[in-house]
Amino acid sequence: MGKILVFTEAANGKLKRSSIELLTAAKKSGQPFIAAIAGSQAAGAAPALSSSGAAEVHTFEDGKFDQYNPELYTAALSDLITKSGATVVLASASALGKDLFPRIAARLKSAVLSDCTELSFNGDKAVVKRPVYSGKAFAKVTFDQSPIQFVLMRANQLPTEELSGGSAAVTKHAAPAGDLKTLIKDVVKGTSEKLDLTEANIIVSGGRGLKEAANFKMLNDLADVLGATVGASRAVVDAGWVSHGMQVGQTGKTVAPSLYIAVGVSGAIQHLAGMSGSKVIVAINSDPNAPIFQKATYGIVGDAFEIVPKLTEEFKKALHK
Ligand SMILES: Cc1cc2nc3c(=O)[nH]c(=O)nc-3n(C[C@H](O)[C@H](O)[C@H](O)COP(=O)(O)OP(=O)(O)OC[C@H]3O[C@@H](n4cnc5c(N)ncnc54)[C@H](O)[C@@H]3O)c2cc1C
């Protein structure tokens, strides 16, 4: 039987949904699992991890971990993974996960499967589904000779369960000794209060069909009613209407919400590469032949300026009665 290490992330003192998905999957696998977390959120999230059913909880919460530093995190996590005897490491395919775990895997002479959308276990072997060729096809993959199996899951792909009842001991780790070659002096955070696109459960995305930057207000209004995060196509990012952090696609963010509403987005292959993993796709476009309709679960052919305000009104009535 193998042993799973789940690397978790938290925000505002609470475990992210993507991490609860990983913990649930580890628990369901029937293999023993341990949980780890690093950074300024670690202390706040430790009690939830302790009661999650994990056999052990490891936190890296001394101030040096507050800012993500690839060198420091690689050294600390590699050490924990080696000492813990973990055979599988589960983490989110977040910006941090995708930066950190390939470094650790290289150090531990192991392989990484990133952007996974399904996960199951065949004994102690992880079996995943992941997109290839920019999402045009999916491959079912397992590990062959990797000493440790690193699996990076996209958010919103796995079910979650209430995790409670456990009482694992929490071990605090200090930063490893030694000089770092790099020092993070400052991280400038975006001003948005909304969930990051990669974590969002509902996304309303706008494209060039919105005609000008000011018309994103219409999408913000719809997003506010739905509790959604607003995304965009590259065309409108390049035009300077919205920031690059909002770009969905091959050269932007990869998202996998339960609901993706594309407004005035044509559905170029590079856009689809970032959002075709969404569970339900609603496309609003005035051109019935727009390629986005081939991917859409529901299509609305018409003028976004008529349809979006009506949808906002109707959702307002239905959701906030
Ligand atoms: C290397 C490379 C990387 C790229 N990476 C990305 C990426 O990461 N993300 C990305 O999005 N793109 C990316 N692109 C760009 C991509 O090819 C497209 O150019 C871009 O996605 C088009 O954006 P759009 O759909 O907003 O605009 P358009 O293609 O111009 O589509 C606008 C749509 O709005 C519709 N429309 C117009 N008026 C209305 C109305 N009143 N109501 C409703 N609908 C209306 C039109 O019918 C049309 O379908 C990349 C391109 C390259 C070459």
The ligand as a Tripos MOL2 file, in Angstrom:
@<TRIPOS>MOLECULE
LIG
   53    58     1     0     0
SMALL
NO_CHARGES

@<TRIPOS>ATOM
      1 C1         -0.0560   32.2280  -29.9730 C.3       1 LIG1
      2 C2         -1.4340   32.7260  -29.6710 C.ar      1 LIG1
      3 C3         -1.9070   32.6330  -28.3800 C.ar      1 LIG1
      4 C4         -3.2000   33.0700  -28.0760 C.ar      1 LIG1
      5 N1         -3.6680   32.9450  -26.8010 N.ar      1 LIG1
      6 C5         -4.9490   33.2970  -26.5390 C.ar      1 LIG1
      7 C6         -5.4850   33.1220  -25.2340 C.ar      1 LIG1
      8 O1         -4.8110   32.6840  -24.2900 O.2       1 LIG1
      9 N2         -6.7720   33.4700  -25.0300 N.ar      1 LIG1
     10 C7         -7.5750   33.9830  -26.0320 C.ar      1 LIG1
     11 O2         -8.7450   34.2770  -25.7700 O.2       1 LIG1
     12 N3         -7.0660   34.1660  -27.2600 N.ar      1 LIG1
     13 C8         -5.7740   33.8550  -27.5280 C.ar      1 LIG1
     14 N4         -5.2840   34.0970  -28.7800 N.ar      1 LIG1
     15 C9         -6.0830   34.8950  -29.7120 C.3       1 LIG1
     16 C10        -7.1670   34.1140  -30.4410 C.3       1 LIG1
     17 O3         -6.6280   33.5320  -31.6120 O.3       1 LIG1
     18 C11        -8.3120   35.0510  -30.8550 C.3       1 LIG1
     19 O4         -7.7990   36.0930  -31.6590 O.3       1 LIG1
     20 C12        -9.0850   35.6660  -29.6860 C.3       1 LIG1
     21 O5         -9.4370   34.6650  -28.7560 O.3       1 LIG1
     22 C13       -10.3340   36.3410  -30.2000 C.3       1 LIG1
     23 O6        -10.9450   37.0230  -29.1410 O.3       1 LIG1
     24 P1        -12.5150   37.3170  -29.1920 P.3       1 LIG1
     25 O7        -13.2480   36.0430  -29.2970 O.co2     1 LIG1
     26 O8        -12.8130   38.2380  -28.0730 O.co2     1 LIG1
     27 O9        -12.6520   38.2070  -30.5140 O.3       1 LIG1
     28 P2        -13.2940   37.8660  -31.9780 P.3       1 LIG1
     29 O10       -12.6610   36.6500  -32.5070 O.co2     1 LIG1
     30 O11       -13.1830   39.1290  -32.7010 O.co2     1 LIG1
     31 O12       -14.7920   37.5070  -31.6190 O.3       1 LIG1
     32 C14       -15.7480   38.4290  -31.2150 C.3       1 LIG1
     33 C15       -17.0810   37.7130  -31.2320 C.3       1 LIG1
     34 O13       -18.0890   38.5740  -30.7430 O.3       1 LIG1
     35 C16       -19.2770   38.3340  -31.4870 C.3       1 LIG1
     36 N5        -20.1020   39.5340  -31.3740 N.ar      1 LIG1
     37 C17       -19.9480   40.7460  -31.9760 C.ar      1 LIG1
     38 N6        -20.9040   41.5890  -31.5710 N.ar      1 LIG1
     39 C18       -21.7060   40.9170  -30.7040 C.ar      1 LIG1
     40 C19       -22.8400   41.2570  -29.9450 C.ar      1 LIG1
     41 N7        -23.3820   42.5070  -29.9990 N.pl3     1 LIG1
     42 N8        -23.3960   40.3130  -29.1690 N.ar      1 LIG1
     43 C20       -22.8720   39.0610  -29.0960 C.ar      1 LIG1
     44 N9        -21.7800   38.6930  -29.7870 N.ar      1 LIG1
     45 C21       -21.2030   39.6090  -30.5740 C.ar      1 LIG1
     46 C22       -18.8080   38.0480  -32.8910 C.3       1 LIG1
     47 O14       -19.7740   37.2940  -33.6110 O.3       1 LIG1
     48 C23       -17.5230   37.2440  -32.6190 C.3       1 LIG1
     49 O15       -17.7920   35.8450  -32.6090 O.3       1 LIG1
     50 C24        -3.9990   33.6520  -29.1030 C.ar      1 LIG1
     51 C25        -3.5060   33.7430  -30.4020 C.ar      1 LIG1
     52 C26        -2.2430   33.2890  -30.6890 C.ar      1 LIG1
     53 C27        -1.7460   33.3920  -32.0860 C.3       1 LIG1
@<TRIPOS>BOND
     1     1     2 1
     2     2     3 ar
     3     2    52 ar
     4     3     4 ar
     5     4     5 ar
     6     4    50 ar
     7     5     6 ar
     8     6     7 ar
     9     6    13 1
    10     7     8 2
    11     7     9 ar
    12     9    10 ar
    13    10    11 2
    14    10    12 ar
    15    12    13 ar
    16    13    14 ar
    17    14    15 1
    18    14    50 ar
    19    15    16 1
    20    16    17 1
    21    16    18 1
    22    18    19 1
    23    18    20 1
    24    20    21 1
    25    20    22 1
    26    22    23 1
    27    23    24 1
    28    24    25 2
    29    24    26 1
    30    24    27 1
    31    27    28 1
    32    28    29 2
    33    28    30 1
    34    28    31 1
    35    31    32 1
    36    32    33 1
    37    33    34 1
    38    33    48 1
    39    34    35 1
    40    35    36 1
    41    35    46 1
    42    36    37 ar
    43    36    45 ar
    44    37    38 ar
    45    38    39 ar
    46    39    40 ar
    47    39    45 ar
    48    40    41 1
    49    40    42 ar
    50    42    43 ar
    51    43    44 ar
    52    44    45 ar
    53    46    47 1
    54    46    48 1
    55    48    49 1
    56    50    51 ar
    57    51    52 ar
    58    52    53 1
@<TRIPOS>SUBSTRUCTURE
     1 LIG1         1 GROUP 0 **** ****
